[in-house]
Amino acid sequence: YEREGEPSQLAAVDFFVSTVDPLKEPPLITANTVLSILAVDYPVDKVSCYVSDDGAAMLTFESLVETAE
């Protein structure tokens, strides 16, 4: 819970997004998933989002770089 003027009592949360093949999982869907996680109504200092691209696709990397901007 949160009370104005007091430190947040909410727990920190971590989200892990994994992807492998940009042909089977379009980078746009991965980018939208990350944006949805980051848009959650939760204190920004308590949310972490990690992306694992097991296919090491440059297309996925570039789309996430654009998403970050």
CHARMM internal coordinates of N, CA and C (Angstrom, degrees):
IC EDIT
DIST 1 N 1 CA 1.4420
DIST 1 CA 1 C 1.5103
ANGL 1 N 1 CA 1 C 109.92
DIST 1 C 2 N 1.3178
ANGL 1 CA 1 C 2 N 116.40
DIHE 1 N 1 CA 1 C 2 N 163.61
DIST 2 N 2 CA 1.4617
ANGL 1 C 2 N 2 CA 121.12
DIHE 1 CA 1 C 2 N 2 CA 178.70
DIST 2 CA 2 C 1.5171
ANGL 2 N 2 CA 2 C 109.56
DIHE 1 C 2 N 2 CA 2 C -129.96
DIST 2 C 3 N 1.2993
ANGL 2 CA 2 C 3 N 115.20
DIHE 2 N 2 CA 2 C 3 N 138.79
DIST 3 N 3 CA 1.4584
ANGL 2 C 3 N 3 CA 121.76
DIHE 2 CA 2 C 3 N 3 CA 173.41
DIST 3 CA 3 C 1.5133
ANGL 3 N 3 CA 3 C 107.32
DIHE 2 C 3 N 3 CA 3 C -126.15
DIST 3 C 4 N 1.2991
ANGL 3 CA 3 C 4 N 115.85
DIHE 3 N 3 CA 3 C 4 N 136.79
DIST 4 N 4 CA 1.4541
ANGL 3 C 4 N 4 CA 120.60
DIHE 3 CA 3 C 4 N 4 CA -178.17
DIST 4 CA 4 C 1.5267
ANGL 4 N 4 CA 4 C 110.86
DIHE 3 C 4 N 4 CA 4 C -58.54
DIST 4 C 5 N 1.3276
ANGL 4 CA 4 C 5 N 115.37
DIHE 4 N 4 CA 4 C 5 N 132.34
DIST 5 N 5 CA 1.4544
ANGL 4 C 5 N 5 CA 120.70
DIHE 4 CA 4 C 5 N 5 CA 178.74
DIST 5 CA 5 C 1.5163
ANGL 5 N 5 CA 5 C 114.97
DIHE 4 C 5 N 5 CA 5 C 83.69
DIST 5 C 6 N 1.3339
ANGL 5 CA 5 C 6 N 117.66
DIHE 5 N 5 CA 5 C 6 N -1.98
DIST 6 N 6 CA 1.4659
ANGL 5 C 6 N 6 CA 121.39
DIHE 5 CA 5 C 6 N 6 CA 179.20
DIST 6 CA 6 C 1.5262
ANGL 6 N 6 CA 6 C 109.87
DIHE 5 C 6 N 6 CA 6 C -119.58
DIST 6 C 7 N 1.3186
ANGL 6 CA 6 C 7 N 117.19
DIHE 6 N 6 CA 6 C 7 N 153.66
DIST 7 N 7 CA 1.4677
ANGL 6 C 7 N 7 CA 119.03
DIHE 6 CA 6 C 7 N 7 CA 177.35
DIST 7 CA 7 C 1.5323
ANGL 7 N 7 CA 7 C 111.00
DIHE 6 C 7 N 7 CA 7 C -62.46
DIST 7 C 8 N 1.3079
ANGL 7 CA 7 C 8 N 116.03
DIHE 7 N 7 CA 7 C 8 N 148.45
DIST 8 N 8 CA 1.4636
ANGL 7 C 8 N 8 CA 121.63
DIHE 7 CA 7 C 8 N 8 CA -179.79
DIST 8 CA 8 C 1.5277
ANGL 8 N 8 CA 8 C 110.61
DIHE 7 C 8 N 8 CA 8 C -65.67
DIST 8 C 9 N 1.3118
ANGL 8 CA 8 C 9 N 116.18
DIHE 8 N 8 CA 8 C 9 N 138.86
DIST 9 N 9 CA 1.4644
ANGL 8 C 9 N 9 CA 122.01
DIHE 8 CA 8 C 9 N 9 CA 176.59
DIST 9 CA 9 C 1.5291
ANGL 9 N 9 CA 9 C 111.50
DIHE 8 C 9 N 9 CA 9 C -98.99
DIST 9 C 10 N 1.3397
ANGL 9 CA 9 C 10 N 116.11
DIHE 9 N 9 CA 9 C 10 N 3.35
DIST 10 N 10 CA 1.4572
ANGL 9 C 10 N 10 CA 120.04
DIHE 9 CA 9 C 10 N 10 CA -178.66
DIST 10 CA 10 C 1.5292
ANGL 10 N 10 CA 10 C 110.70
DIHE 9 C 10 N 10 CA 10 C -74.73
DIST 10 C 11 N 1.3128
ANGL 10 CA 10 C 11 N 115.41
DIHE 10 N 10 CA 10 C 11 N 144.98
DIST 11 N 11 CA 1.4679
ANGL 10 C 11 N 11 CA 120.79
DIHE 10 CA 10 C 11 N 11 CA 178.59
DIST 11 CA 11 C 1.5233
ANGL 11 N 11 CA 11 C 110.26
DIHE 10 C 11 N 11 CA 11 C -75.29
DIST 11 C 12 N 1.3072
ANGL 11 CA 11 C 12 N 116.22
DIHE 11 N 11 CA 11 C 12 N 150.99
DIST 12 N 12 CA 1.4614
ANGL 11 C 12 N 12 CA 120.72
DIHE 11 CA 11 C 12 N 12 CA 173.87
DIST 12 CA 12 C 1.5316
ANGL 12 N 12 CA 12 C 108.57
DIHE 11 C 12 N 12 CA 12 C -72.81
DIST 12 C 13 N 1.3313
ANGL 12 CA 12 C 13 N 116.37
DIHE 12 N 12 CA 12 C 13 N 144.48
DIST 13 N 13 CA 1.4624
ANGL 12 C 13 N 13 CA 120.89
DIHE 12 CA 12 C 13 N 13 CA 179.41
DIST 13 CA 13 C 1.5248
ANGL 13 N 13 CA 13 C 109.64
DIHE 12 C 13 N 13 CA 13 C -126.60
DIST 13 C 14 N 1.3171
ANGL 13 CA 13 C 14 N 115.73
DIHE 13 N 13 CA 13 C 14 N 145.03
DIST 14 N 14 CA 1.4601
ANGL 13 C 14 N 14 CA 122.88
DIHE 13 CA 13 C 14 N 14 CA 176.86
DIST 14 CA 14 C 1.5198
ANGL 14 N 14 CA 14 C 108.29
DIHE 13 C 14 N 14 CA 14 C -119.84
DIST 14 C 15 N 1.3267
ANGL 14 CA 14 C 15 N 115.89
DIHE 14 N 14 CA 14 C 15 N 136.21
DIST 15 N 15 CA 1.4591
ANGL 14 C 15 N 15 CA 122.16
DIHE 14 CA 14 C 15 N 15 CA 176.08
DIST 15 CA 15 C 1.5178
ANGL 15 N 15 CA 15 C 108.14
DIHE 14 C 15 N 15 CA 15 C -118.18
DIST 15 C 16 N 1.3199
ANGL 15 CA 15 C 16 N 115.93
DIHE 15 N 15 CA 15 C 16 N 135.68
DIST 16 N 16 CA 1.4548
ANGL 15 C 16 N 16 CA 121.48
DIHE 15 CA 15 C 16 N 16 CA 178.83
DIST 16 CA 16 C 1.5237
ANGL 16 N 16 CA 16 C 108.53
DIHE 15 C 16 N 16 CA 16 C -118.16
DIST 16 C 17 N 1.3208
ANGL 16 CA 16 C 17 N 116.32
DIHE 16 N 16 CA 16 C 17 N 125.44
DIST 17 N 17 CA 1.4610
ANGL 16 C 17 N 17 CA 122.62
DIHE 16 CA 16 C 17 N 17 CA 177.98
DIST 17 CA 17 C 1.5194
ANGL 17 N 17 CA 17 C 106.50
DIHE 16 C 17 N 17 CA 17 C -115.09
DIST 17 C 18 N 1.3163
ANGL 17 CA 17 C 18 N 116.68
DIHE 17 N 17 CA 17 C 18 N 123.88
DIST 18 N 18 CA 1.4658
ANGL 17 C 18 N 18 CA 118.98
DIHE 17 CA 17 C 18 N 18 CA 179.06
DIST 18 CA 18 C 1.5245
ANGL 18 N 18 CA 18 C 109.59
DIHE 17 C 18 N 18 CA 18 C -117.51
DIST 18 C 19 N 1.3036
ANGL 18 CA 18 C 19 N 114.61
DIHE 18 N 18 CA 18 C 19 N 146.28
DIST 19 N 19 CA 1.4564
ANGL 18 C 19 N 19 CA 121.36
DIHE 18 CA 18 C 19 N 19 CA 178.84
DIST 19 CA 19 C 1.5227
ANGL 19 N 19 CA 19 C 108.23
DIHE 18 C 19 N 19 CA 19 C -145.66
DIST 19 C 20 N 1.3239
ANGL 19 CA 19 C 20 N 116.21
DIHE 19 N 19 CA 19 C 20 N 157.59
DIST 20 N 20 CA 1.4554
ANGL 19 C 20 N 20 CA 119.65
DIHE 19 CA 19 C 20 N 20 CA -177.77
DIST 20 CA 20 C 1.5248
ANGL 20 N 20 CA 20 C 111.61
DIHE 19 C 20 N 20 CA 20 C -128.25
DIST 20 C 21 N 1.3109
ANGL 20 CA 20 C 21 N 116.50
DIHE 20 N 20 CA 20 C 21 N -58.52
DIST 21 N 21 CA 1.4630
ANGL 20 C 21 N 21 CA 121.65
DIHE 20 CA 20 C 21 N 21 CA -171.21
DIST 21 CA 21 C 1.5250
ANGL 21 N 21 CA 21 C 110.07
DIHE 20 C 21 N 21 CA 21 C -121.53
DIST 21 C 22 N 1.3453
ANGL 21 CA 21 C 22 N 118.07
DIHE 21 N 21 CA 21 C 22 N 117.73
DIST 22 N 22 CA 1.4643
ANGL 21 C 22 N 22 CA 119.42
DIHE 21 CA 21 C 22 N 22 CA -178.97
DIST 22 CA 22 C 1.5285
ANGL 22 N 22 CA 22 C 113.39
DIHE 21 C 22 N 22 CA 22 C -66.18
DIST 22 C 23 N 1.3193
ANGL 22 CA 22 C 23 N 118.06
DIHE 22 N 22 CA 22 C 23 N -14.75
DIST 23 N 23 CA 1.4617
ANGL 22 C 23 N 23 CA 119.87
DIHE 22 CA 22 C 23 N 23 CA 176.55
DIST 23 CA 23 C 1.5263
ANGL 23 N 23 CA 23 C 111.35
DIHE 22 C 23 N 23 CA 23 C -79.89
DIST 23 C 24 N 1.3209
ANGL 23 CA 23 C 24 N 117.07
DIHE 23 N 23 CA 23 C 24 N -30.84
DIST 24 N 24 CA 1.4658
ANGL 23 C 24 N 24 CA 121.27
DIHE 23 CA 23 C 24 N 24 CA 178.53
DIST 24 CA 24 C 1.5226
ANGL 24 N 24 CA 24 C 111.78
DIHE 23 C 24 N 24 CA 24 C -91.81
DIST 24 C 25 N 1.3174
ANGL 24 CA 24 C 25 N 116.19
DIHE 24 N 24 CA 24 C 25 N -31.68
DIST 25 N 25 CA 1.4638
ANGL 24 C 25 N 25 CA 122.53
DIHE 24 CA 24 C 25 N 25 CA 178.33
DIST 25 CA 25 C 1.5276
ANGL 25 N 25 CA 25 C 107.35
DIHE 24 C 25 N 25 CA 25 C -124.62
DIST 25 C 26 N 1.3319
ANGL 25 CA 25 C 26 N 117.44
DIHE 25 N 25 CA 25 C 26 N 93.23
DIST 26 N 26 CA 1.4653
ANGL 25 C 26 N 26 CA 119.87
DIHE 25 CA 25 C 26 N 26 CA -176.67
DIST 26 CA 26 C 1.5330
ANGL 26 N 26 CA 26 C 111.89
DIHE 25 C 26 N 26 CA 26 C -55.56
DIST 26 C 27 N 1.3312
ANGL 26 CA 26 C 27 N 116.66
DIHE 26 N 26 CA 26 C 27 N 137.99
DIST 27 N 27 CA 1.4662
ANGL 26 C 27 N 27 CA 120.96
DIHE 26 CA 26 C 27 N 27 CA -179.87
DIST 27 CA 27 C 1.5254
ANGL 27 N 27 CA 27 C 113.25
DIHE 26 C 27 N 27 CA 27 C -56.13
DIST 27 C 28 N 1.3167
ANGL 27 CA 27 C 28 N 117.70
DIHE 27 N 27 CA 27 C 28 N -29.34
DIST 28 N 28 CA 1.4642
ANGL 27 C 28 N 28 CA 120.49
DIHE 27 CA 27 C 28 N 28 CA 178.15
DIST 28 CA 28 C 1.5283
ANGL 28 N 28 CA 28 C 110.83
DIHE 27 C 28 N 28 CA 28 C -62.34
DIST 28 C 29 N 1.3048
ANGL 28 CA 28 C 29 N 117.43
DIHE 28 N 28 CA 28 C 29 N -38.42
DIST 29 N 29 CA 1.4699
ANGL 28 C 29 N 29 CA 120.84
DIHE 28 CA 28 C 29 N 29 CA 178.37
DIST 29 CA 29 C 1.5262
ANGL 29 N 29 CA 29 C 109.89
DIHE 28 C 29 N 29 CA 29 C -67.87
DIST 29 C 30 N 1.3272
ANGL 29 CA 29 C 30 N 116.85
DIHE 29 N 29 CA 29 C 30 N -41.77
DIST 30 N 30 CA 1.4663
ANGL 29 C 30 N 30 CA 120.06
DIHE 29 CA 29 C 30 N 30 CA 177.35
DIST 30 CA 30 C 1.5197
ANGL 30 N 30 CA 30 C 110.40
DIHE 29 C 30 N 30 CA 30 C -62.16
DIST 30 C 31 N 1.3374
ANGL 30 CA 30 C 31 N 117.00
DIHE 30 N 30 CA 30 C 31 N -44.85
DIST 31 N 31 CA 1.4663
ANGL 30 C 31 N 31 CA 121.38
DIHE 30 CA 30 C 31 N 31 CA 179.27
DIST 31 CA 31 C 1.5236
ANGL 31 N 31 CA 31 C 110.93
DIHE 30 C 31 N 31 CA 31 C -62.40
DIST 31 C 32 N 1.3290
ANGL 31 CA 31 C 32 N 117.66
DIHE 31 N 31 CA 31 C 32 N -42.49
DIST 32 N 32 CA 1.4699
ANGL 31 C 32 N 32 CA 120.48
DIHE 31 CA 31 C 32 N 32 CA 178.44
DIST 32 CA 32 C 1.5228
ANGL 32 N 32 CA 32 C 111.60
DIHE 31 C 32 N 32 CA 32 C -65.52
DIST 32 C 33 N 1.3196
ANGL 32 CA 32 C 33 N 117.25
DIHE 32 N 32 CA 32 C 33 N -34.92
DIST 33 N 33 CA 1.4632
ANGL 32 C 33 N 33 CA 120.79
DIHE 32 CA 32 C 33 N 33 CA 176.94
DIST 33 CA 33 C 1.5238
ANGL 33 N 33 CA 33 C 110.37
DIHE 32 C 33 N 33 CA 33 C -63.03
DIST 33 C 34 N 1.3268
ANGL 33 CA 33 C 34 N 116.41
DIHE 33 N 33 CA 33 C 34 N -45.94
DIST 34 N 34 CA 1.4683
ANGL 33 C 34 N 34 CA 120.75
DIHE 33 CA 33 C 34 N 34 CA 179.05
DIST 34 CA 34 C 1.5253
ANGL 34 N 34 CA 34 C 110.41
DIHE 33 C 34 N 34 CA 34 C -62.64
DIST 34 C 35 N 1.3304
ANGL 34 CA 34 C 35 N 117.30
DIHE 34 N 34 CA 34 C 35 N -44.54
DIST 35 N 35 CA 1.4671
ANGL 34 C 35 N 35 CA 120.49
DIHE 34 CA 34 C 35 N 35 CA 179.22
DIST 35 CA 35 C 1.5271
ANGL 35 N 35 CA 35 C 111.51
DIHE 34 C 35 N 35 CA 35 C -62.32
DIST 35 C 36 N 1.3158
ANGL 35 CA 35 C 36 N 116.91
DIHE 35 N 35 CA 35 C 36 N -38.64
DIST 36 N 36 CA 1.4687
ANGL 35 C 36 N 36 CA 120.36
DIHE 35 CA 35 C 36 N 36 CA 178.37
DIST 36 CA 36 C 1.5203
ANGL 36 N 36 CA 36 C 111.19
DIHE 35 C 36 N 36 CA 36 C -64.58
DIST 36 C 37 N 1.3095
ANGL 36 CA 36 C 37 N 116.79
DIHE 36 N 36 CA 36 C 37 N -39.76
DIST 37 N 37 CA 1.4690
ANGL 36 C 37 N 37 CA 120.50
DIHE 36 CA 36 C 37 N 37 CA 177.91
DIST 37 CA 37 C 1.5192
ANGL 37 N 37 CA 37 C 110.16
DIHE 36 C 37 N 37 CA 37 C -63.82
DIST 37 C 38 N 1.3264
ANGL 37 CA 37 C 38 N 116.53
DIHE 37 N 37 CA 37 C 38 N -45.20
DIST 38 N 38 CA 1.4621
ANGL 37 C 38 N 38 CA 120.34
DIHE 37 CA 37 C 38 N 38 CA -176.91
DIST 38 CA 38 C 1.5270
ANGL 38 N 38 CA 38 C 112.79
DIHE 37 C 38 N 38 CA 38 C -72.19
DIST 38 C 39 N 1.3263
ANGL 38 CA 38 C 39 N 117.47
DIHE 38 N 38 CA 38 C 39 N -17.89
DIST 39 N 39 CA 1.4637
ANGL 38 C 39 N 39 CA 121.31
DIHE 38 CA 38 C 39 N 39 CA -179.92
DIST 39 CA 39 C 1.5279
ANGL 39 N 39 CA 39 C 112.78
DIHE 38 C 39 N 39 CA 39 C -89.18
DIST 39 C 40 N 1.3148
ANGL 39 CA 39 C 40 N 117.45
DIHE 39 N 39 CA 39 C 40 N 0.01
DIST 40 N 40 CA 1.4588
ANGL 39 C 40 N 40 CA 121.22
DIHE 39 CA 39 C 40 N 40 CA -178.01
DIST 40 CA 40 C 1.5337
ANGL 40 N 40 CA 40 C 110.26
DIHE 39 C 40 N 40 CA 40 C -61.61
DIST 40 C 41 N 1.3116
ANGL 40 CA 40 C 41 N 115.79
DIHE 40 N 40 CA 40 C 41 N 147.06
DIST 41 N 41 CA 1.4686
ANGL 40 C 41 N 41 CA 121.42
DIHE 40 CA 40 C 41 N 41 CA -179.37
DIST 41 CA 41 C 1.5297
ANGL 41 N 41 CA 41 C 108.81
DIHE 40 C 41 N 41 CA 41 C -80.82
DIST 41 C 42 N 1.3239
ANGL 41 CA 41 C 42 N 114.88
DIHE 41 N 41 CA 41 C 42 N 83.41
DIST 42 N 42 CA 1.4632
ANGL 41 C 42 N 42 CA 122.09
DIHE 41 CA 41 C 42 N 42 CA -175.51
DIST 42 CA 42 C 1.5229
ANGL 42 N 42 CA 42 C 106.43
DIHE 41 C 42 N 42 CA 42 C -154.01
DIST 42 C 43 N 1.3066
ANGL 42 CA 42 C 43 N 119.72
DIHE 42 N 42 CA 42 C 43 N 149.54
DIST 43 N 43 CA 1.4688
ANGL 42 C 43 N 43 CA 120.36
DIHE 42 CA 42 C 43 N 43 CA 179.99
DIST 43 CA 43 C 1.5359
ANGL 43 N 43 CA 43 C 111.27
DIHE 42 C 43 N 43 CA 43 C -56.23
DIST 43 C 44 N 1.3146
ANGL 43 CA 43 C 44 N 115.55
DIHE 43 N 43 CA 43 C 44 N 128.64
DIST 44 N 44 CA 1.4678
ANGL 43 C 44 N 44 CA 120.59
DIHE 43 CA 43 C 44 N 44 CA -174.41
DIST 44 CA 44 C 1.5281
ANGL 44 N 44 CA 44 C 112.49
DIHE 43 C 44 N 44 CA 44 C -60.89
DIST 44 C 45 N 1.3019
ANGL 44 CA 44 C 45 N 117.69
DIHE 44 N 44 CA 44 C 45 N -29.89
DIST 45 N 45 CA 1.4644
ANGL 44 C 45 N 45 CA 119.90
DIHE 44 CA 44 C 45 N 45 CA 179.96
DIST 45 CA 45 C 1.5266
ANGL 45 N 45 CA 45 C 112.65
DIHE 44 C 45 N 45 CA 45 C -78.51
DIST 45 C 46 N 1.3192
ANGL 45 CA 45 C 46 N 117.26
DIHE 45 N 45 CA 45 C 46 N -2.44
DIST 46 N 46 CA 1.4684
ANGL 45 C 46 N 46 CA 121.37
DIHE 45 CA 45 C 46 N 46 CA -179.52
DIST 46 CA 46 C 1.5286
ANGL 46 N 46 CA 46 C 112.51
DIHE 45 C 46 N 46 CA 46 C -110.78
DIST 46 C 47 N 1.3494
ANGL 46 CA 46 C 47 N 117.46
DIHE 46 N 46 CA 46 C 47 N 2.41
DIST 47 N 47 CA 1.4643
ANGL 46 C 47 N 47 CA 121.64
DIHE 46 CA 46 C 47 N 47 CA -177.13
DIST 47 CA 47 C 1.5286
ANGL 47 N 47 CA 47 C 109.64
DIHE 46 C 47 N 47 CA 47 C -116.11
DIST 47 C 48 N 1.3250
ANGL 47 CA 47 C 48 N 116.14
DIHE 47 N 47 CA 47 C 48 N 130.14
DIST 48 N 48 CA 1.4652
ANGL 47 C 48 N 48 CA 121.81
DIHE 47 CA 47 C 48 N 48 CA 173.76
DIST 48 CA 48 C 1.5202
ANGL 48 N 48 CA 48 C 108.55
DIHE 47 C 48 N 48 CA 48 C -126.80
DIST 48 C 49 N 1.3198
ANGL 48 CA 48 C 49 N 115.58
DIHE 48 N 48 CA 48 C 49 N 139.15
DIST 49 N 49 CA 1.4657
ANGL 48 C 49 N 49 CA 121.11
DIHE 48 CA 48 C 49 N 49 CA 179.14
DIST 49 CA 49 C 1.5251
ANGL 49 N 49 CA 49 C 108.25
DIHE 48 C 49 N 49 CA 49 C -126.32
DIST 49 C 50 N 1.3148
ANGL 49 CA 49 C 50 N 116.42
DIHE 49 N 49 CA 49 C 50 N 124.88
DIST 50 N 50 CA 1.4567
ANGL 49 C 50 N 50 CA 122.37
DIHE 49 CA 49 C 50 N 50 CA -179.71
DIST 50 CA 50 C 1.5234
ANGL 50 N 50 CA 50 C 108.96
DIHE 49 C 50 N 50 CA 50 C -117.42
DIST 50 C 51 N 1.3240
ANGL 50 CA 50 C 51 N 116.29
DIHE 50 N 50 CA 50 C 51 N 137.87
DIST 51 N 51 CA 1.4621
ANGL 50 C 51 N 51 CA 121.21
DIHE 50 CA 50 C 51 N 51 CA 178.34
DIST 51 CA 51 C 1.5238
ANGL 51 N 51 CA 51 C 108.41
DIHE 50 C 51 N 51 CA 51 C -117.61
DIST 51 C 52 N 1.3251
ANGL 51 CA 51 C 52 N 115.65
DIHE 51 N 51 CA 51 C 52 N 129.15
DIST 52 N 52 CA 1.4593
ANGL 51 C 52 N 52 CA 121.80
DIHE 51 CA 51 C 52 N 52 CA 176.83
DIST 52 CA 52 C 1.5248
ANGL 52 N 52 CA 52 C 108.19
DIHE 51 C 52 N 52 CA 52 C -116.34
DIST 52 C 53 N 1.3166
ANGL 52 CA 52 C 53 N 116.31
DIHE 52 N 52 CA 52 C 53 N 115.57
DIST 53 N 53 CA 1.4623
ANGL 52 C 53 N 53 CA 121.43
DIHE 52 CA 52 C 53 N 53 CA 177.87
DIST 53 CA 53 C 1.5221
ANGL 53 N 53 CA 53 C 107.83
DIHE 52 C 53 N 53 CA 53 C -106.13
DIST 53 C 54 N 1.3121
ANGL 53 CA 53 C 54 N 116.49
DIHE 53 N 53 CA 53 C 54 N 92.45
DIST 54 N 54 CA 1.4598
ANGL 53 C 54 N 54 CA 121.34
DIHE 53 CA 53 C 54 N 54 CA -176.89
DIST 54 CA 54 C 1.5244
ANGL 54 N 54 CA 54 C 112.73
DIHE 53 C 54 N 54 CA 54 C -67.66
DIST 54 C 55 N 1.3342
ANGL 54 CA 54 C 55 N 116.39
DIHE 54 N 54 CA 54 C 55 N -18.63
DIST 55 N 55 CA 1.4589
ANGL 54 C 55 N 55 CA 119.96
DIHE 54 CA 54 C 55 N 55 CA 177.99
DIST 55 CA 55 C 1.5146
ANGL 55 N 55 CA 55 C 112.84
DIHE 54 C 55 N 55 CA 55 C -89.03
DIST 55 C 56 N 1.3273
ANGL 55 CA 55 C 56 N 117.16
DIHE 55 N 55 CA 55 C 56 N -7.77
DIST 56 N 56 CA 1.4642
ANGL 55 C 56 N 56 CA 123.45
DIHE 55 CA 55 C 56 N 56 CA -179.50
DIST 56 CA 56 C 1.5255
ANGL 56 N 56 CA 56 C 111.87
DIHE 55 C 56 N 56 CA 56 C 49.71
DIST 56 C 57 N 1.3326
ANGL 56 CA 56 C 57 N 115.92
DIHE 56 N 56 CA 56 C 57 N 44.90
DIST 57 N 57 CA 1.4628
ANGL 56 C 57 N 57 CA 120.84
DIHE 56 CA 56 C 57 N 57 CA -177.93
DIST 57 CA 57 C 1.5230
ANGL 57 N 57 CA 57 C 110.89
DIHE 56 C 57 N 57 CA 57 C -81.71
DIST 57 C 58 N 1.3219
ANGL 57 CA 57 C 58 N 116.07
DIHE 57 N 57 CA 57 C 58 N 128.34
DIST 58 N 58 CA 1.4577
ANGL 57 C 58 N 58 CA 121.20
DIHE 57 CA 57 C 58 N 58 CA 178.84
DIST 58 CA 58 C 1.5275
ANGL 58 N 58 CA 58 C 110.59
DIHE 57 C 58 N 58 CA 58 C -63.86
DIST 58 C 59 N 1.3238
ANGL 58 CA 58 C 59 N 117.60
DIHE 58 N 58 CA 58 C 59 N -33.27
DIST 59 N 59 CA 1.4623
ANGL 58 C 59 N 59 CA 121.26
DIHE 58 CA 58 C 59 N 59 CA 179.04
DIST 59 CA 59 C 1.5270
ANGL 59 N 59 CA 59 C 111.09
DIHE 58 C 59 N 59 CA 59 C -61.88
DIST 59 C 60 N 1.3075
ANGL 59 CA 59 C 60 N 117.05
DIHE 59 N 59 CA 59 C 60 N -43.42
DIST 60 N 60 CA 1.4633
ANGL 59 C 60 N 60 CA 121.11
DIHE 59 CA 59 C 60 N 60 CA 178.02
DIST 60 CA 60 C 1.5225
ANGL 60 N 60 CA 60 C 110.35
DIHE 59 C 60 N 60 CA 60 C -65.16
DIST 60 C 61 N 1.3158
ANGL 60 CA 60 C 61 N 116.94
DIHE 60 N 60 CA 60 C 61 N -44.10
DIST 61 N 61 CA 1.4641
ANGL 60 C 61 N 61 CA 121.29
DIHE 60 CA 60 C 61 N 61 CA 178.85
DIST 61 CA 61 C 1.5248
ANGL 61 N 61 CA 61 C 110.88
DIHE 60 C 61 N 61 CA 61 C -59.16
DIST 61 C 62 N 1.3247
ANGL 61 CA 61 C 62 N 117.00
DIHE 61 N 61 CA 61 C 62 N -48.89
DIST 62 N 62 CA 1.4640
ANGL 61 C 62 N 62 CA 120.64
DIHE 61 CA 61 C 62 N 62 CA -177.89
DIST 62 CA 62 C 1.5255
ANGL 62 N 62 CA 62 C 112.01
DIHE 61 C 62 N 62 CA 62 C -64.68
DIST 62 C 63 N 1.3263
ANGL 62 CA 62 C 63 N 116.93
DIHE 62 N 62 CA 62 C 63 N -37.12
DIST 63 N 63 CA 1.4671
ANGL 62 C 63 N 63 CA 118.59
DIHE 62 CA 62 C 63 N 63 CA 179.04
DIST 63 CA 63 C 1.5278
ANGL 63 N 63 CA 63 C 111.06
DIHE 62 C 63 N 63 CA 63 C -68.00
DIST 63 C 64 N 1.3291
ANGL 63 CA 63 C 64 N 117.43
DIHE 63 N 63 CA 63 C 64 N -34.85
DIST 64 N 64 CA 1.4623
ANGL 63 C 64 N 64 CA 119.91
DIHE 63 CA 63 C 64 N 64 CA 177.83
DIST 64 CA 64 C 1.5261
ANGL 64 N 64 CA 64 C 111.73
DIHE 63 C 64 N 64 CA 64 C -73.81
DIST 64 C 65 N 1.3215
ANGL 64 CA 64 C 65 N 117.54
DIHE 64 N 64 CA 64 C 65 N -31.74
DIST 65 N 65 CA 1.4673
ANGL 64 C 65 N 65 CA 120.43
DIHE 64 CA 64 C 65 N 65 CA 174.50
DIST 65 CA 65 C 1.5241
ANGL 65 N 65 CA 65 C 109.46
DIHE 64 C 65 N 65 CA 65 C -63.48
DIST 65 C 66 N 1.3292
ANGL 65 CA 65 C 66 N 117.01
DIHE 65 N 65 CA 65 C 66 N -44.40
DIST 66 N 66 CA 1.4689
ANGL 65 C 66 N 66 CA 121.08
DIHE 65 CA 65 C 66 N 66 CA 177.69
DIST 66 CA 66 C 1.5238
ANGL 66 N 66 CA 66 C 110.78
DIHE 65 C 66 N 66 CA 66 C -64.01
DIST 66 C 67 N 1.3042
ANGL 66 CA 66 C 67 N 116.78
DIHE 66 N 66 CA 66 C 67 N -38.40
DIST 67 N 67 CA 1.4666
ANGL 66 C 67 N 67 CA 121.32
DIHE 66 CA 66 C 67 N 67 CA 179.10
DIST 67 CA 67 C 1.5204
ANGL 67 N 67 CA 67 C 110.57
DIHE 66 C 67 N 67 CA 67 C -63.82
DIST 67 C 68 N 1.3186
ANGL 67 CA 67 C 68 N 116.78
DIHE 67 N 67 CA 67 C 68 N -38.23
DIST 68 N 68 CA 1.4652
ANGL 67 C 68 N 68 CA 121.18
DIHE 67 CA 67 C 68 N 68 CA -178.35
DIST 68 CA 68 C 1.5208
ANGL 68 N 68 CA 68 C 112.23
DIHE 67 C 68 N 68 CA 68 C -66.86
DIST 68 C 69 N 1.3097
ANGL 68 CA 68 C 69 N 116.59
DIHE 68 N 68 CA 68 C 69 N -25.94
DIST 69 N 69 CA 1.4659
ANGL 68 C 69 N 69 CA 119.55
DIHE 68 CA 68 C 69 N 69 CA -179.60
DIST 69 CA 69 C 1.4905
ANGL 69 N 69 CA 69 C 108.88
DIHE 68 C 69 N 69 CA 69 C -80.07
END
COOR INIT
IC SEED 1 N 1 CA 1 C
IC BUILD
